[in-house]
Amino acid sequence: MAGTYRSPEDAERVRWWCRNALKEWQAPHETHEVDTCLGGTHVLSVGVGDHVCAFLPGTNFSAATSTVLLEALASRFHVYAADVPGQPGLSADERPPDQVSGYARWLSDLVGWIRSRHPQARVVLVGHSRGAAVALSAEPASVHGLALLSPAGLTPVRPTLRMLGATAPWLLRRSERDSRRLLQFMSGPRHTPSDQLVEWLTLVARACHTTRAPAPYPDAVVTRWRAHNVRVALGDHDVFFPVGRLREASRAKLETEPAVIEDAGHLLGDEEPARITGLVAELL
C-alpha cells in the first residue's frame, strides 16, 4: 500500500500547514503527542466542561481543518480531536493492514489516554465520514455515546458521473480551482467553502496519495452498537451517501433513525456546526 505522502518533503509541507493553521487559530488550545499502536498520534484539545467529546475527522481532513466544528463543540464539551494515522495531518503515516481491527486497537489506546486524564467524565465519540467508520470499530462499552456525521462504513460510495467530474480534475490537475469545485460539490447549496479549505485540499492533492472511501464495515462490527446511545446525521444534499441509502442502512444495521439536515451536504461540521453540537449534546 502506498504511503500517505508522495515524498518526505511533501510530508513536511503538510505538517507545516497544520502547525501554522493551529498557530493562527485564535481559540485557546493545547496539542498532545499520544503514543499508540499505530505510532505517534497528534491530539488537539480545546474547551472545558464536565464531559468529553473525542472527534475523528474524515478522509483527507485533520484537526487543523476542523476548527469551525471544534469551536462549536468546545462551547459544550472538553474536546479532543485526533488526526487519524494514515491520513494527512500530524499523526504517524502508518495505515493498518486490516483497518477495522487496526483502528479498533488504536481507538482503544486513544480512549484509554483520554480516560486517564478525565477518569470521572462521560466520553462521547464523534466521527465524520471515514472518521465515523473508524469510530464504529470502537468497543461500545468504552464510551457513553456515538455520533456519526455523514458516516462511511454503513453503505458503499457509488460513483456517479457528477462525482467523477468533480474528483478526477482535482486528482489530475491539482489546482485551487478544482479544489474549490470539489468542495462546492461536497457542500449544500447555501454553503461556500473557505479559502483555507481550498488551500488545504490543493496541498493534499499535490502532496498525498489519497485513500478511497472505506468499504462498509462488517455487520458484526456495526450491529454491536444496537441498543446503545447512537446518533446519525446526514445532509439532504450529501453526494457520497444519499439520504435514501444511508437511512436504510442506519435503520437496518443500527436500528437508529438518522437526523436529516436540510440544505446541507457532506461537510456537516463546517456547514452546520451549531446543529451538530446540539445533536452531540443529545447523547448526554
C-alpha positions in Angstrom: 0.0 0.0 0.0 1.3 3.5 -0.9 2.3 5.7 2.0 0.4 8.8 2.9 2.8 11.2 1.3 4.5 11.4 -2.1 7.8 12.3 -0.6 9.4 13.3 2.8 9.3 16.9 1.6 5.6 16.6 0.9 5.0 15.2 4.4 6.8 18.2 5.9 4.8 20.6 3.7 1.5 19.1 5.1 2.8 19.2 8.7 3.9 22.8 8.4 0.5 23.8 7.1 -1.2 22.1 10.0 1.1 23.6 12.6 0.8 27.0 11.1 -3.0 26.8 10.9 -3.2 25.9 14.6 -0.7 28.6 15.5 -3.0 31.2 13.8 -6.2 29.7 15.4 -7.5 32.2 18.0 -9.2 29.7 20.3 -7.1 28.7 23.4 -6.0 25.1 22.8 -3.3 22.6 23.6 -1.6 19.9 21.4 -0.5 16.5 22.6 1.5 13.6 21.1 0.0 10.3 22.2 1.9 7.0 21.8 -0.4 4.4 20.2 -0.2 1.1 18.4 -0.1 3.0 15.1 2.7 5.3 16.2 2.5 8.9 17.4 -1.0 10.4 17.3 -1.5 14.1 17.3 -4.4 15.2 19.5 -5.7 18.8 19.8 -7.6 19.7 22.9 -9.9 22.7 23.3 -12.8 23.8 25.6 -13.7 23.0 29.1 -16.6 21.1 30.7 -17.6 18.1 32.8 -18.0 15.8 29.7 -15.6 14.9 26.9 -16.1 14.8 23.2 -13.5 12.9 21.1 -13.6 13.9 17.4 -12.2 11.9 14.4 -12.0 13.8 11.1 -12.8 12.3 7.7 -10.7 11.3 4.7 -8.2 14.0 3.8 -9.1 16.2 6.8 -7.4 16.8 10.1 -7.9 18.5 13.4 -6.4 21.7 11.9 -9.0 21.7 9.1 -11.9 21.1 11.6 -11.7 24.2 13.8 -15.2 25.5 12.8 -16.8 22.4 14.3 -14.3 22.2 17.2 -15.1 25.7 18.4 -18.8 24.9 18.4 -18.3 21.6 20.3 -15.9 23.4 22.7 -18.8 25.6 23.9 -20.3 22.5 25.5 -17.5 19.9 26.0 -13.9 19.4 26.6 -12.9 18.4 23.1 -10.1 16.1 21.9 -9.6 16.0 18.1 -7.2 13.3 16.8 -5.5 13.2 13.4 -6.3 9.7 12.2 -3.0 7.8 11.4 -2.5 7.3 7.7 -4.4 10.4 6.8 -2.9 13.8 6.1 -2.0 15.6 9.3 0.3 15.5 12.2 -0.1 11.8 13.2 2.0 8.9 12.0 1.9 7.8 8.4 1.0 4.2 9.2 -2.2 2.7 7.9 -3.1 -0.6 9.4 -3.3 -3.6 7.0 -6.7 -4.5 8.4 -8.3 -1.2 9.0 -11.2 -2.4 11.1 -9.1 -4.3 13.7 -6.2 -1.9 13.4 -8.2 1.2 14.1 -10.1 -0.6 16.9 -6.8 -1.1 18.7 -5.8 2.5 18.0 -9.1 3.8 19.4 -8.7 1.7 22.5 -5.3 3.4 23.1 -6.8 6.9 22.4 -9.8 6.5 24.6 -7.7 5.0 27.3 -5.4 8.0 27.2 -8.4 10.4 27.4 -9.9 8.5 30.3 -6.6 8.7 32.2 -7.0 12.5 32.0 -10.7 12.5 32.8 -11.5 9.4 34.9 -14.9 10.7 36.0 -16.2 12.2 32.8 -18.6 10.8 30.3 -16.9 10.4 26.9 -18.7 10.6 23.6 -17.1 9.7 20.3 -17.9 11.8 17.2 -16.7 10.8 13.7 -17.2 12.4 10.3 -17.2 10.3 7.1 -14.1 8.0 7.4 -13.8 9.1 11.0 -17.3 7.8 11.6 -16.3 4.4 10.1 -13.3 4.3 12.4 -15.5 5.2 15.4 -17.7 2.2 14.6 -14.8 0.0 15.4 -14.6 1.2 19.0 -15.9 -1.0 21.8 -19.4 0.3 22.6 -18.9 -0.1 26.4 -15.8 2.1 26.2 -17.8 5.3 25.6 -21.0 6.9 26.7 -22.3 7.6 23.2 -21.5 7.7 19.5 -22.3 10.4 16.9 -21.9 9.6 13.2 -21.8 12.5 10.8 -22.2 11.7 7.1 -20.8 8.3 8.0 -18.8 6.0 5.9 -18.8 2.3 7.0 -22.5 1.7 6.7 -23.0 1.8 2.9 -20.7 1.9 -0.1 -19.9 5.0 -2.1 -21.4 4.5 -5.6 -19.5 6.8 -8.1 -21.7 8.9 -10.4 -20.7 10.9 -13.5 -21.1 14.1 -11.5 -18.9 12.7 -8.7 -16.2 11.7 -11.2 -16.4 15.0 -12.9 -15.6 16.8 -9.6 -13.0 14.4 -8.2 -11.0 13.4 -11.3 -9.8 17.0 -12.2 -8.9 17.6 -8.6 -6.7 14.5 -8.6 -5.2 15.1 -12.0 -4.7 18.9 -12.3 -4.3 19.6 -8.5 -5.3 23.3 -8.8 -7.1 25.6 -6.4 -9.9 26.0 -9.0 -10.5 22.2 -9.0 -10.3 22.0 -5.2 -12.9 24.7 -4.8 -15.1 23.0 -7.3 -14.8 19.7 -5.4 -15.5 21.3 -2.1 -18.6 23.1 -3.5 -19.7 19.8 -4.9 -19.4 18.3 -1.4 -21.4 21.1 0.2 -25.0 22.0 0.4 -26.5 24.8 -1.9 -26.1 27.6 0.7 -22.6 26.9 1.8 -19.4 28.5 0.4 -16.2 26.6 1.3 -13.5 28.7 3.0 -10.3 29.8 1.2 -8.4 27.9 3.9 -10.1 24.6 3.0 -9.4 25.2 -0.7 -5.7 25.8 0.0 -5.6 22.6 2.2 -7.3 20.4 -0.4 -5.0 21.6 -3.1 -2.0 20.8 -0.9 -3.4 17.3 -0.2 -3.8 16.6 -4.0 -0.2 17.7 -4.6 1.4 16.1 -1.6 -0.5 12.9 -0.8 -1.6 9.6 -2.0 -5.3 9.9 -1.1 -7.4 6.9 0.0 -10.8 5.8 -1.3 -13.8 5.8 1.0 -13.8 2.7 3.2 -16.0 -0.2 2.3 -18.9 -0.9 4.6 -17.7 -2.4 7.9 -18.7 -6.0 8.7 -22.3 -6.2 10.1 -20.9 -8.0 13.2 -18.9 -4.8 14.0 -21.7 -2.3 13.3 -24.6 -4.1 14.9 -22.8 -4.2 18.3 -24.0 -0.6 18.6 -27.7 -1.5 18.5 -29.4 -0.5 21.8 -26.5 1.8 22.5 -26.5 5.6 22.6 -26.1 6.5 18.9 -27.0 9.4 16.8 -26.6 9.6 13.0 -26.7 12.8 11.0 -26.5 13.5 7.2 -27.2 16.3 4.9 -30.1 16.0 2.4 -27.6 17.0 -0.4 -24.8 14.6 0.6 -23.3 13.4 -2.7 -21.4 10.5 -1.3 -24.1 9.0 1.0 -27.6 9.8 -0.4 -30.3 10.1 2.2 -32.3 7.0 1.0 -29.4 4.5 1.1 -27.9 5.8 4.4 -31.3 6.0 6.1 -32.0 2.4 5.1 -28.5 1.2 6.3 -28.9 3.2 9.6 -32.3 1.6 10.3 -31.2 -1.9 9.4 -27.8 -2.0 11.0 -28.1 0.4 13.9 -31.8 0.5 14.5 -31.4 4.3 14.5 -33.4 6.9 12.6 -30.9 9.4 11.2 -31.3 13.2 11.5 -31.5 14.7 8.0 -30.3 18.3 7.9 -31.9 20.4 5.3 -29.8 22.2 2.6 -26.6 20.5 4.0 -24.1 18.4 2.1 -21.3 16.1 3.1 -19.3 18.7 5.1 -21.7 18.9 8.1 -19.2 20.2 10.6 -18.4 23.3 8.5 -22.0 23.8 7.3 -24.0 23.3 10.5 -21.7 23.4 13.5 -24.4 24.5 15.9 -26.8 21.8 14.8 -24.1 19.2 15.1 -23.2 20.4 18.6 -26.8 20.1 19.7 -27.0 16.6 18.3 -23.9 15.5 20.2 -25.3 17.1 23.3 -28.3 14.8 23.0 -26.1 11.9 23.7 -25.7 13.2 27.3 
